[in-house]
Amino acid sequence: MITSRKVKSIVEEITPEAQNIRRHLHKYPELSDLEEETASYIEAKLRMIGLDSLETNVGGHGIIGTIKGTRSENFRRLAIRADIDALPIQETCDLPYKSIHTGVMHACGHDGHTSVLLGTAAALAKLRAEFSGEVRLLFQPAEETVGGAVRMCAGGAMEGVDAVVALHGWPGMAPGRIGVRSGAMMASSDTFDIIIKGAGCHAAMPHKGIDPIVVGSMIVQALQNISSRECSPTDSVVVSVTCFNAGTAYNIIPGSAELKGTVRCLTAENRKDLPIKIERIATGICEAMRAELVFKYHLGIGMTINDQGTTDLVRVVGAEYLGAENVIELDEPSMGAEDFAAYMEYAPGTMFRLGVGVNTTNLHTPAYNFGDEAVAPGIEMFAGIALKFLNEGPE
């Protein structure tokens, strides 16, 4: 049976190259659905490693690679996912590998996720004789616009898969530590548009019109009561109005106003009920104020609900490779969303947090950097999970 010591030795050998890969990806980021050069770079690295099969242009610029073990015991298939797209943010880090693309940077650490999975591919290619079954490597585009995962699945990414895992680099946690949680891990993410049709008039004669700005302000305030008065106090629900557009001049009350917002929750029941509640509240206010309402609700991505057995497997591997003291039980989920949830509609899975630094700035900020220290622990975790799952299965 392969030992963690041997795996760690192999990871140590390939880590410098994986870190160089991360720096390259960080320097040349590409936005969602524009990851053409990133995908070409990943493909070239995978062909150098030598895989059993390789598919490109899956769901856009996605890539699916497979590595098959040569042992003949029970056959299982594990999928491991990394996202490859960047964000429309201007980087402020003064790094030798700072983004060269104006207004685009890896502010969510997808450069780290991708380099960890490429390093995992290199490690598992050297360990084929140590496992049976198959590892499916998923390099996914367009995570930030929550469209890539669904398209990857439609392209066959999860066909025949028995379990799926992913990680997310996490600021505030030291490198060499992971955060795990069974059950709800991340929230669903849906959006809404509200158009309020009033009646424009001179600002000095508001009684001759129907002010959509006043109506919109009332709706914004009322929607904040949903989480405290429309849902159970024990449920986590977020309804945030993030855009309010109306008006063109100081002395004109406009004829319409537009609100946009996001809705986050952790249960299927709330996700079903919230659009009904939002529309009811907005409709009632508009009727009371003589305005008309146009309401549109857009389902995005569902909740990320970590499977107990797969999460337990991550706990065991984390204790073995990183030390039990470095496996942190998370007290609460995040209200952020992840389209990794789409993969778990096909097979049980789990997403865990990977520490990238205690003093690292927050995700989605101009100074965020995944860093080099987290690369080796990430590879050890993915490789260890694959070996344990394929040889033993979840606990």
C-alpha positions as CSV (number, residue, x, y, z in Angstrom):
1,M,0.0,0.0,0.0
2,I,1.3,3.4,-0.9
3,T,2.3,5.6,2.0
4,S,1.7,9.3,2.6
5,R,5.5,9.6,2.9
6,K,6.0,8.4,-0.7
7,V,3.3,10.7,-2.0
8,K,4.7,13.7,-0.2
9,S,8.1,12.9,-1.7
10,I,6.7,12.9,-5.2
11,V,4.8,16.1,-4.5
12,E,8.0,17.7,-3.2
13,E,9.7,17.0,-6.5
14,I,6.9,18.5,-8.7
15,T,6.0,21.5,-6.5
16,P,8.5,24.0,-7.9
17,E,7.1,23.4,-11.4
18,A,3.5,23.7,-10.1
19,Q,4.4,27.0,-8.4
20,N,5.9,28.3,-11.7
21,I,2.7,27.3,-13.4
22,R,0.7,29.2,-10.9
23,R,2.8,32.3,-11.4
24,H,2.4,32.0,-15.2
25,L,-1.4,31.7,-14.9
26,H,-1.5,34.7,-12.5
27,K,0.4,36.8,-15.0
28,Y,-1.8,35.9,-17.9
29,P,-5.4,35.9,-16.6
30,E,-8.5,35.6,-18.8
31,L,-12.1,36.4,-18.1
32,S,-15.0,33.9,-18.1
33,D,-15.6,32.3,-21.5
34,L,-12.4,34.0,-22.9
35,E,-10.0,31.5,-21.4
36,E,-8.6,30.4,-24.8
37,E,-4.9,30.9,-24.0
38,T,-5.3,29.5,-20.5
39,A,-6.9,26.4,-21.9
40,S,-4.1,26.0,-24.5
41,Y,-1.5,26.3,-21.8
42,I,-3.2,23.7,-19.6
43,E,-3.6,21.3,-22.5
44,A,0.1,21.6,-23.3
45,K,1.1,20.8,-19.7
46,L,-1.3,17.8,-19.6
47,R,0.2,16.4,-22.9
48,M,3.7,16.7,-21.4
49,I,2.5,14.7,-18.3
50,G,0.9,12.0,-20.4
51,L,-2.7,11.2,-19.8
52,D,-4.9,8.3,-20.9
53,S,-7.3,10.6,-22.6
54,L,-7.8,14.3,-23.1
55,E,-10.8,16.2,-24.3
56,T,-10.7,20.0,-25.1
57,N,-13.4,22.6,-25.7
58,V,-15.8,21.1,-23.3
59,G,-18.5,23.5,-22.3
60,G,-16.5,26.3,-23.9
61,H,-12.8,26.3,-23.0
62,G,-13.1,23.4,-20.6
63,I,-10.8,20.4,-20.5
64,I,-11.3,16.8,-19.3
65,G,-8.3,14.6,-18.7
66,T,-8.2,11.1,-17.4
67,I,-5.5,9.1,-15.6
68,K,-6.2,5.3,-15.1
69,G,-4.6,3.2,-12.5
70,T,-3.0,-0.1,-13.4
71,R,-4.2,-2.1,-10.5
72,S,-7.1,-4.4,-11.1
73,E,-9.1,-4.1,-7.9
74,N,-12.5,-2.5,-7.6
75,F,-13.1,0.1,-10.3
76,R,-14.2,3.6,-9.2
77,R,-14.1,6.9,-10.9
78,L,-13.2,10.1,-9.0
79,A,-13.6,13.6,-10.5
80,I,-11.5,16.5,-9.3
81,R,-12.4,20.0,-10.4
82,A,-10.5,23.2,-10.8
83,D,-11.8,26.5,-12.2
84,I,-9.6,28.5,-14.6
85,D,-11.2,31.9,-15.2
86,A,-10.3,35.3,-13.7
87,L,-12.2,38.4,-12.6
88,P,-12.6,41.9,-14.0
89,I,-10.5,43.6,-11.3
90,Q,-7.4,45.8,-11.7
91,E,-4.6,44.2,-9.7
92,T,-2.7,46.3,-7.2
93,C,-0.1,43.7,-6.1
94,D,3.5,44.6,-6.9
95,L,4.6,41.2,-8.0
96,P,7.1,40.0,-10.6
97,Y,4.2,38.0,-12.0
98,K,1.6,40.7,-11.7
99,S,-1.2,40.5,-14.3
100,I,-0.3,42.0,-17.6
101,H,-3.9,42.4,-18.7
102,T,-5.4,45.7,-17.6
103,G,-8.5,45.2,-15.5
104,V,-8.2,41.5,-15.3
105,M,-6.7,39.4,-12.5
106,H,-6.9,36.1,-10.6
107,A,-8.6,37.7,-7.6
108,C,-10.3,34.5,-6.6
109,G,-7.2,32.2,-6.7
110,H,-8.2,30.1,-9.7
111,D,-4.5,30.3,-10.8
112,G,-3.8,28.3,-7.6
113,H,-6.7,25.9,-8.1
114,T,-5.5,25.1,-11.6
115,S,-1.8,24.7,-10.7
116,V,-2.8,22.4,-7.8
117,L,-4.8,20.2,-10.2
118,L,-2.0,20.2,-12.8
119,G,0.4,19.2,-10.0
120,T,-2.0,16.5,-8.9
121,A,-2.1,15.1,-12.5
122,A,1.7,15.0,-12.5
123,A,1.8,13.2,-9.2
124,L,-0.9,10.6,-10.1
125,A,0.7,9.9,-13.4
126,K,3.8,8.7,-11.4
127,L,1.5,6.7,-9.1
128,R,-0.5,4.7,-11.7
129,A,0.7,1.4,-10.3
130,E,-0.6,2.4,-6.9
131,F,-4.3,2.6,-7.6
132,S,-7.2,1.1,-9.6
133,G,-10.0,2.9,-11.3
134,E,-9.8,6.3,-12.9
135,V,-9.2,10.0,-12.0
136,R,-11.1,12.5,-14.1
137,L,-9.5,15.9,-14.1
138,L,-11.9,18.8,-14.8
139,F,-10.5,22.2,-15.8
140,Q,-13.7,24.3,-15.8
141,P,-14.2,27.7,-17.5
142,A,-16.7,30.4,-16.5
143,E,-17.1,29.7,-12.8
144,E,-17.3,33.4,-12.0
145,T,-20.4,33.7,-14.2
146,V,-21.8,30.4,-12.9
147,G,-22.3,28.9,-16.3
148,G,-19.2,26.7,-16.8
149,A,-20.1,23.8,-14.5
150,V,-23.5,23.2,-16.1
151,R,-22.0,23.2,-19.5
152,M,-19.2,20.9,-18.4
153,C,-21.7,18.4,-17.1
154,A,-23.7,18.6,-20.3
155,G,-20.5,17.8,-22.1
156,G,-20.1,14.5,-20.2
157,A,-17.8,15.6,-17.4
158,M,-19.7,13.6,-14.7
159,E,-20.7,10.6,-16.8
160,G,-19.9,7.5,-14.7
161,V,-18.4,9.4,-11.9
162,D,-18.7,8.0,-8.4
163,A,-17.6,11.0,-6.4
164,V,-16.4,14.6,-7.0
165,V,-14.1,16.9,-5.0
166,A,-12.9,20.4,-5.2
167,L,-11.0,22.9,-3.1
168,H,-11.1,26.7,-2.7
169,G,-8.1,28.7,-1.5
170,W,-9.1,30.5,1.7
171,P,-7.6,33.7,3.2
172,G,-7.4,33.8,7.0
173,M,-6.3,30.2,7.2
174,A,-2.6,29.2,7.3
175,P,-1.1,27.2,4.5
176,G,-1.0,23.5,5.4
177,R,-4.5,23.7,6.9
178,I,-7.8,22.8,5.5
179,G,-11.4,23.7,6.5
180,V,-14.1,21.0,6.2
181,R,-17.8,20.9,6.8
182,S,-20.5,18.3,6.1
183,G,-23.9,19.5,4.9
184,A,-24.5,23.1,3.7
185,M,-21.2,24.6,2.6
186,M,-22.1,27.4,0.3
187,A,-25.4,29.2,-0.6
188,S,-27.5,29.2,-3.7
189,S,-27.3,32.3,-5.9
190,D,-30.2,33.7,-7.8
191,T,-31.0,37.2,-9.1
192,F,-34.0,39.5,-9.7
193,D,-34.9,42.5,-11.7
194,I,-37.7,44.9,-10.7
195,I,-38.9,47.6,-13.0
196,I,-41.2,50.2,-11.5
197,K,-43.3,52.2,-13.9
198,G,-44.5,55.4,-12.5
199,A,-45.4,58.8,-14.1
200,G,-42.8,61.4,-14.7
201,C,-43.3,65.0,-13.8
202,H,-41.6,68.3,-12.8
203,A,-39.7,67.8,-9.5
204,A,-41.4,70.9,-8.1
205,M,-44.8,69.3,-8.8
206,P,-44.5,65.7,-7.5
207,H,-48.3,65.5,-6.9
208,K,-48.8,65.4,-10.6
209,G,-46.8,62.3,-11.1
210,I,-46.0,58.9,-9.6
211,D,-42.5,58.9,-8.2
212,P,-40.8,55.5,-9.0
213,I,-37.8,56.5,-6.8
214,V,-40.0,56.8,-3.7
215,V,-41.7,53.5,-4.6
216,G,-38.3,51.8,-5.2
217,S,-37.0,53.1,-1.9
218,M,-39.9,51.6,-0.1
219,I,-39.4,48.3,-1.9
220,V,-35.7,48.3,-1.0
221,Q,-36.5,48.8,2.7
222,A,-39.3,46.3,2.7
223,L,-37.2,43.5,1.2
224,Q,-34.8,43.8,4.1
225,N,-37.5,42.5,6.3
226,I,-37.7,39.2,4.5
227,S,-34.9,37.5,6.4
228,S,-36.1,38.8,9.8
229,R,-39.9,38.5,9.3
230,E,-40.6,36.2,6.4
231,C,-38.1,33.4,7.2
232,S,-37.3,31.4,10.3
233,P,-34.7,33.1,12.5
234,T,-32.6,29.9,12.3
235,D,-32.4,30.1,8.5
236,S,-29.6,31.9,6.7
237,V,-31.1,34.1,4.0
238,V,-29.7,37.1,2.2
239,V,-31.7,39.5,-0.1
240,S,-29.6,42.3,-1.3
241,V,-30.6,45.1,-3.7
242,T,-27.3,45.9,-5.5
243,C,-28.4,48.3,-8.2
244,F,-30.9,51.2,-8.2
245,N,-31.1,53.1,-11.5
246,A,-33.4,56.0,-12.1
247,G,-33.5,59.6,-13.2
248,T,-31.5,61.9,-15.5
249,A,-31.7,65.4,-14.0
250,Y,-32.0,67.4,-10.8
251,N,-35.5,68.8,-11.6
252,I,-37.2,65.8,-13.2
253,I,-39.0,63.0,-11.5
254,P,-38.4,60.1,-13.9
255,G,-41.1,57.8,-15.3
256,S,-39.4,54.6,-14.2
257,A,-36.8,53.0,-11.9
258,E,-35.0,49.7,-12.0
259,L,-33.7,47.6,-9.1
260,K,-31.4,44.6,-9.4
261,G,-30.4,42.2,-6.6
262,T,-29.2,38.9,-5.5
263,V,-30.8,36.2,-3.3
264,R,-28.8,33.7,-1.2
265,C,-30.1,30.8,0.9
266,L,-29.1,27.4,2.2
267,T,-32.3,25.3,1.9
268,A,-34.4,24.2,-1.1
269,E,-37.6,25.4,0.7
270,N,-36.4,28.9,1.0
271,R,-35.1,29.0,-2.5
272,K,-38.5,28.0,-3.8
273,D,-40.4,30.5,-1.6
274,L,-38.2,33.6,-1.8
275,P,-39.2,34.7,-5.3
276,I,-42.9,34.5,-4.4
277,K,-42.3,36.6,-1.3
278,I,-40.2,39.2,-3.1
279,E,-42.8,39.6,-5.9
280,R,-45.7,39.8,-3.4
281,I,-44.0,42.6,-1.4
282,A,-43.0,44.6,-4.4
283,T,-46.4,44.1,-6.0
284,G,-48.2,45.3,-2.9
285,I,-46.1,48.4,-2.6
286,C,-46.5,49.3,-6.3
287,E,-50.3,48.9,-6.1
288,A,-50.5,51.0,-3.0
289,M,-48.5,53.8,-4.7
290,R,-50.3,53.5,-8.1
291,A,-47.2,52.3,-9.9
292,E,-46.9,49.3,-12.1
293,L,-44.4,46.4,-11.5
294,V,-42.4,44.3,-13.9
295,F,-40.7,41.5,-12.0
296,K,-38.2,38.9,-13.3
297,Y,-36.5,36.2,-11.3
298,H,-33.5,34.3,-12.6
299,L,-32.4,31.0,-11.1
300,G,-28.6,30.7,-10.9
301,I,-26.8,28.0,-9.1
302,G,-28.0,25.8,-6.2
303,M,-26.6,25.2,-2.7
304,T,-23.3,23.4,-2.3
305,I,-24.2,20.6,0.1
306,N,-21.2,18.5,1.1
307,D,-21.8,14.7,1.2
308,Q,-21.1,13.2,4.6
309,G,-19.1,10.2,3.4
310,T,-16.9,12.1,0.9
311,T,-16.3,14.8,3.5
312,D,-15.2,12.2,6.1
313,L,-12.8,10.9,3.5
314,V,-11.3,14.4,3.2
315,R,-11.0,14.6,7.0
316,V,-9.1,11.3,7.1
317,V,-6.7,12.3,4.3
318,G,-6.2,15.7,5.9
319,A,-5.2,14.1,9.2
320,E,-2.8,11.7,7.4
321,Y,-1.1,14.2,5.2
322,L,-1.3,17.5,7.1
323,G,-1.9,16.4,10.7
324,A,-5.2,16.2,12.6
325,E,-4.5,19.5,14.2
326,N,-4.6,21.1,10.7
327,V,-8.0,19.8,9.8
328,I,-10.4,22.6,10.9
329,E,-14.1,22.0,11.4
330,L,-16.0,25.0,10.0
331,D,-18.8,26.2,12.3
332,E,-20.9,27.8,9.6
333,P,-21.3,27.8,5.8
334,S,-20.5,30.7,3.5
335,M,-23.3,32.7,1.9
336,G,-21.1,33.0,-1.2
337,A,-22.0,30.7,-4.0
338,E,-20.1,28.2,-6.1
339,D,-21.2,26.4,-9.3
340,F,-19.5,23.3,-8.1
341,A,-23.0,22.5,-6.8
342,A,-23.9,21.5,-10.4
343,Y,-21.5,18.5,-10.3
344,M,-23.0,17.2,-7.1
345,E,-26.4,16.8,-8.8
346,Y,-24.7,13.8,-10.5
347,A,-22.6,12.3,-7.7
348,P,-21.8,12.8,-4.1
349,G,-19.1,15.2,-3.4
350,T,-17.4,17.8,-1.2
351,M,-15.6,21.1,-1.4
352,F,-13.1,22.0,1.2
353,R,-11.1,25.1,2.0
354,L,-7.4,25.3,1.6
355,G,-5.5,27.7,3.7
356,V,-3.5,30.3,1.7
357,G,-2.3,32.6,4.5
358,V,-3.5,34.2,7.7
359,N,-2.8,37.8,6.6
360,T,-3.8,37.3,2.9
361,T,-6.3,39.9,1.7
362,N,-9.9,38.9,1.0
363,L,-11.1,37.1,-2.2
364,H,-12.3,39.3,-5.0
365,T,-10.0,42.2,-4.0
366,P,-7.3,44.0,-6.0
367,A,-4.5,42.8,-3.7
368,Y,-5.4,39.1,-3.5
369,N,-2.7,36.5,-4.3
370,F,-3.1,32.8,-3.8
371,G,0.6,32.5,-3.1
372,D,3.0,29.6,-3.5
373,E,2.9,28.0,0.0
374,A,-0.5,26.5,-0.5
375,V,0.3,24.6,-3.7
376,A,2.1,21.6,-2.2
377,P,-0.6,21.0,0.5
378,G,-3.3,21.2,-2.2
379,I,-1.6,18.6,-4.3
380,E,-1.1,16.3,-1.4
381,M,-4.7,16.6,-0.5
382,F,-6.0,15.9,-4.0
383,A,-3.6,13.0,-4.6
384,G,-4.2,11.5,-1.2
385,I,-8.0,11.7,-1.7
386,A,-7.7,10.1,-5.1
387,L,-5.6,7.2,-3.8
388,K,-7.7,6.6,-0.8
389,F,-11.0,6.8,-2.6
390,L,-10.0,4.6,-5.5
391,N,-8.3,2.0,-3.3
392,E,-10.7,2.0,-0.4
393,G,-13.8,4.1,-1.1
394,P,-15.3,6.6,1.3
395,E,-15.7,5.7,4.9
